[in-house]
Amino acid sequence: MKVMVVGAGAIGTEIIKQMHKNPRIEVIVVDPKDKPKAVAEGVIQKVDIRKHVTPLNFEEVVKEADPELVIIARTIEDWEQFDNLGGAQYIIGMERELTKFDIPVIPVSSQMLGPC
């Protein structure tokens, strides 16, 4: 199974670690940073697709990665704000784009996992 993880910060790093427990899961990591936390901690060697994913370029990124599942890993800090409104709007936009591809999307937040 090919899983695209959008975000390789604190939350994405924990998700990637869990995905690596199953050798049948191929993880494609998307992050705009060259050396996000997952790379800095040695969880992955490099980011597979170095882009800031938005609803405007999501189709392009999905076509490039060709995943069977997308996990959007986010924290409040990722949105550079103290409320979740912008993050929620972003996820809604992503989910709308994903419905075009019949790909399941799972948004994961720090509220779901707790502190990482």
Secondary structure, DSSP 4 states (H G I P E B T S, - for coil): -EEEEE--SHHHHHHHHHHTTSTTPEEEEE-SSSS-HHHHTTSSSS-SB-----TTTHHHHHHHH--SEEEEEE-GGGGTSSSSHHHHHHHHHHHHHHHTTT--EEEEEHHHH---
